[in-house]
Amino acid sequence: MRELDAALPPEDGVAVFNGVYLTVTEAVARRLAHGGFTDPQAAGELDLRFARRYFDAVDAAAAGLRPPACWRPLLQLRRHPGVRPLQFALAGINAHIGHDLALAVLDTCRALECEPQVLEGDFDRVGGVLVSLEERIRERLMPGPDVLDIADPLTHLIGSWSLDKARDGAWVAARALWSVRGLPQVAAEFTERLDAGVGLVGRMLLTPLPD
C-alpha cells in the first residue's frame, strides 16, 4: 500500500482509496499488536486475505486484464475530473467491503479449516475499526465547508450508502456462500451476482457531479 501511495498521483481515484485503506490497515495492525482481537492468528489471516483481493484487482488492471466487476467503476473512472475524492474513497470501500470481505472470510475459513462463526467476533472488531474511521475519512475528503449545502448532490449521494449495511451484507453473503460451498454452480452464480451488484452500486457512487 505504501508503494502504491508513493507511485500514484494524489488525484488518482485509486490513490485516494489506497490512502484510506492504508489508514485502516495501520489501525488494525495496532489493535492486533495490543491484543485487541480474540484470535490474533485468525484476524491476521483475514486481514491478509482481505488485502490480497484488492491488490489482485489493481494488478489485473495494470496488466490489462479484467478485474472483478466490483472494482471496474473505480479503475475505469479513477481520473475522471467530475468525480470528487470522497466518491473515489466510498466506491473503493464499497467494492472491498461489499464483495472482497465476504470472499476473504471464505478464504480464511478454508485456510484455517474453521466455520465462519469462529471469525464473527473478530470480523465485528475489524468492522468497528472501519466505522470509527469512516467519519474521519468523510471529514478529510469532504469538499467545501464542514456542513454541506443540503442541495449539494454529493450530500444526497453519500447519504445513500452505509458502511454498516455493507458490512452486515458482507457477513450474510459469507455465511450464505459457506452454506452452499458443496454446490459449486450455485456458489459461482451467487458470487457472480454479488460482484455485479456491488459493481452497480460503485458505478452509482462515482456519478460525475457538477462543480
N, C-alpha and C positions, 0 to 999 in steps of 0.2 A: 504493500500500500504506500509506503514511503517512497519507493522507487517510482510508482505511478504519479505520486504527488509532485515529485521533482521533475518528471518528464513532460507532464501535460500543462498547457497554458491554463491559468486560473479560471478563464471564462468558459473553458470546455465543460460541457454538462457532466461528463464522466468524472472530471477533476472535482467538480462541486460535490457530487455524491461521494467520491472517494475520500474527500476531506471529512465529510460527516461520518463515514464508516470507520475511518481511522480513529476518530474521537471515541466512537462507541467501542471499538476493539480495545483501545487502551484502557477504557473504563472497565471492561470485562476482565482484562488481564490483571488490573489492580485488585479487583474483587477476588479473582482466583488466587492471587498471591497472598491475600489476607484471610483466606478460609471462608469466603463468602458463599461458597456452594456446598451442597450436601455431599456430592460425589465429584471431586475435582477432576478425576480422570474422565468421567463421562461428560462433564461440562466442557473440558478442554477438547475432547474428541468432537463434540457437537460444534463447538466454535470453529475448529479447524475445517471440518467438512462443510460447514455453512459458508465460510470464506472461500473455499475452493470453488464452489459453484459460481461465485462472482468472477473470480479470476478466469475460470474456464470460458465464461461468456465474453469477457474482454479480449482474451487471447483468440477466441474464434473470430471475433470481428476484425482483429488486427491481421489475421491470416486470410481474410477474405472468405471465411466460412460462415455458415448461417447459425447465429446464436439462438437460444430459446426465444420464443415469441414474447415472453415477459420482458426481455431486455431489449428487444429491437427498437421500440419507440425511443428510448434514451440514446441508444447507439446511433440511430439514424438522425435524430434531431439535436444532437449534442452541441452543434454550432449554430443553431437557428437563432437569429437576432431577436425574434419576437417572444422567446421563451425566457422567463426570469429564473434566477438562480434557485429560488425556493422550489419552483416547479421541477427543476432537474433533481434536486435532493429528494423530494417526495416521490418522484417517479422511480428513482433508484431504490428507495426504501420499499416502495410498493412491490417492485419486482423481487427484491431479495427476501422480504418477509412473506409476501403472498404466495410465492412459488418455491423459492430456494429453501426456505426454512422447513417447510413440510418435508421436502425430499431429503434434507440434511438429517432430520430426525430418523427417517428410514435408514439412511446410510449408517448412522450411528448405531441404531438398533441391530443392524446386520453385523457390524464390526464387533460390537460388544456382546452379541447374542443375548439381547435383553428385549423386554416388551417396552412399548412407548411409555407406559405408566411409570417405569423406573426413572425416566427422564423428566417427568412432568414438573417436579419441584424446581429443578434447575432451569428448565425451559421457562418457567414463570419468573425466575430470578433474572435471567437474561432479558426477558421482556420488560421487567421492571427497570433495568438499566436503560433500555431503549426509550421507555416512556418518560423517564426522568430527564433524558437528554432532548426529547422532542421539542419542548418549549424553548430551550436554549437555541436549538437549531433554527426554529422559526424566527426567533428574535434576531439571530445573527444574519439571516438571509433575507429578512423582510425588508422590502424597499420602503423608502419614504419615512413618514412619522411612525411613532410607536403604535398608534392606533390607526388602522387603515380606514379610509372613507368607506362607509357601508355600501356605496355604489360601485366601488372598485371591483372589477371582475375577478381579480385574484382573491379577494375576500371570500367570494362565493365558491371559487374553485377549490381552495384549500380547505374550506369548511365541509366539502363533500366527501373527504377522505379521512379515515380514522385509523391510527396505528393500532389502537386497542382492538378494533374489529378485525383488522388484517391479521394480527397476532392470533386472535381467537380462531379465525378461519383457518390459519395455518395448522393449528393444533388439531382441529376437526379433520382437515384434509389428511394429515399424517396418520391419524387413527384409522380413517377410512381406508387409506392405501395399505396400511399394515393388515387390516382385516381381509383384504382381497389379494394379498400377496401370492396366494396359491392359485390365483386366476389371472395369468399373465395378460390375456387380451383385455380383460376388464380393467386391470391396473394401468395398462398402457393407454387405454381410452380415457380413463379418469385423469391421468397425468397430462395428457394432451389437452384436454378441455380446461383443466386448471391453468395450464400455461397460457392458453389462448385468452381465457377470461381475465387473468391478471394483466396480460398484454393490452387488452382493450381498455382497462382502467388506466394503465400507464399512458396510452395514447390520449385519453381524455385529460389527464393531468398535465400533459405537455401541449395543450391547446395554445397556440400563439396569441398573445394578448397585446392590445394597443398600449402605447406608452402613456 
